Amino acid sequence: MAHRKYVAIEDFRKAAGKRLPKIFADYVEGGSFSETTLRRNVEAFSRYALSQRVLTGLSEPDLSTQYLGRRQALPFFPGPVGFLGLYRRDGDLHVGLSAKQHGVPFVLSSFSIRGIRSLAPLLGETLNFQLYIDGEEAMTARHLRLCRDAGVETIFLTVDTAVTSVRERDVRNGFREVTHITPTLFAQFAMRPGWALDILRNGLPDVEFVSDLPEFGKGALAQASALSRRLEKNLTWDKVKWLRDQWKGRLIIKGISDARDAVLAREAGADGIVLSNHGGRQIDHGRATITLVSEMRAAMGDKMELFVDGGFRRGSDIIKAIALGADAVMMGRAFAWAVAAEGRDGVDEAFRMLSAEITSNLQLMGVSAIAELKARRKTETFVIPV
């Protein structure tokens, strides 16, 4: 890959859009209804400025920091994105292996093509799993057994999708209704021959997580539709407490965007939360997640871990989240676009460019290390509303 072709995450977004069939490009990029929450997530970062200090005597830059039970090499890591293996063959594996190489966790989606059974031997302790609670306890218990058997240490329980929102791009493309390759889909696929040769050479792949369960059907489209229909609609804190009793590993609640719910998550025994509005894909006209970080940290206290996602595209975005109180940042679309555009090389380059952006901005702020930023954020102001 000619690296200079990509100098920012936005370049991967444009390249992915040219390579992917419209149904998948829109699925990754789109949000709910008017996409106001989606836009706010991205635009809100411009409402904060970073302070610049000079002549501070900088040390060798160090981006490592502590979260999820160990020292991680970077303050950001790939969050769960469904169907990575439909954007690029073995996309889930490419992102996971790159995360492992760069010393950070990888959170595998329930809607992944490659599953925990095949990825666990390759990713080891790097592998974490994103879980949805099924409408039947027995099925959720089965999912937990798969995680235990694979040696997964941390589950990210997603709780903001009990109500299915309307993503208008998906409705227009028939994403949720299509369970097999229709003539319209075939025409879309034919317009993307590079993608089609990569993905469809052996037919449409399965969602490995449920590929051995006949009731979920055959092929990723049918299986994803079945998984979505089975999600627990009456999701309550009692269900979270039940899961906490069943799962002895680390439990992170993903999809919290109100400080009152962060307190309830703590009371339910969660080890941490992901401050998230599902990338603008659920509630319309919601608040940007970056604007909630300080409020969430104040409500949670210092003992729980606070992660955040939603609209992160730049190293400076990540710095702002850390300075405001986050432990680390999860990024979904950025890595989905990178793997769709260039496979493993693209993911490696995304890690490189984001790390470089963090390093240069951090040093211009007069800070040498993420650990230093975290230690000083309690007494110094690094982020200023503008």
C-alpha positions, 0 to 999 in steps of 0.5 A: 500500500502506498501509505501517502495515499492515506493521511487521515481517517477520512481518506479511508472513509472515501476509499471504503465508499468506492470499494464497498457495495452501497448496502454495506457502505451505507450500513457502516456510515449511516445513523438513525432518522435525521442523523443529527446525533451522528453529526453531533458526535463528530462536530462536537470536538470542535467545541473544545480547544487543547491548551498549548505549552512550550519549553517544558523539557519533553521526555520520550513520548509514551502512549501506554496506559492502564485499562482492562486489567493490564498496561496497554500500549495505546489509549484507543482500541477497536470497538465492535463493528458488525460484519467486518468480514463482509467489508474485507475477507477475514476483516475481523481477523485483520483488525484483531491481529493488528490490535494485537500487534499494536498492544491493545484489546480488540472487541469482537461483535456478536454480528462478526463473520469470524467468531470467538472460537476461531479467533481466540487461538490467534488473538489470545488475551487481546480478544474481548467480546460484545454481547447482546442479551438474547430473548431466551436465557438459555441462548444467552447462557450458551453465548457465555459458555462460548466466551468462557471456553475461548478464554475471553476475559471481558464482555462488553454488554450492549444495552442501547438496542432493546428498541430498534431505531430506524436507519433510513439508509438501511431502510432504503437499501432493504438491509434488515429485510434482505435475507438472501442475494436479490437481483438488486443486490446482485447488481450492486455487487456486480458494480464492485467486482474487487469486493465481490471477488474477495468476499463471494468466491465461496458464496456469502459467508456465515456469522460464525457465532450462530452458524451451527444453529439451524434456526438462524438460517444460512448466510450472514444476511439471514443470520443477522436478521434472526439475531436482531429479532431475538434481542431481549426487548424488556431489558432491565437492570435485573437482567444485567444483575443476572448476567453479573451473577453468571459471568465472573470475568470483567463486565463493561456496560456499553451504551450508557449516555446518562450519568444516572445510568452510570450510577446504576451500572456501578450498583449492578456490579459492572466494572466499567461503562462505555459512554456511547450512543451507538455511533448515532445509530439509535436515538435521534437528536441525542447529545454528543458523547464527548460533551458527557465525559466529564459529567460521567466521570464525576458521577461514576467516581474513579474506581470504575473504568470509563470508555467512550466512543462516537465520532472519533476520527483524530488523535486530538479527539482521543486526547480530549476524551482522556483529558476530560476523564476517560480511561481510553477510547473505542473506535468503530467506523475508523477501523471498519473503513481502514480494513474495507479500504486496504485490509490488514495494511489499512488497519496498521496504517490507521493505528500508525496515523492516530498514534502519530497525531496523538504524539505530536499534539500531546507534545505541543501541549507540553505533555510527554505521556498519556499517564502524565496527562491522566495524572495532571488532569485532576489539577490542570486544565488541558481542554477549554470550551470554545 
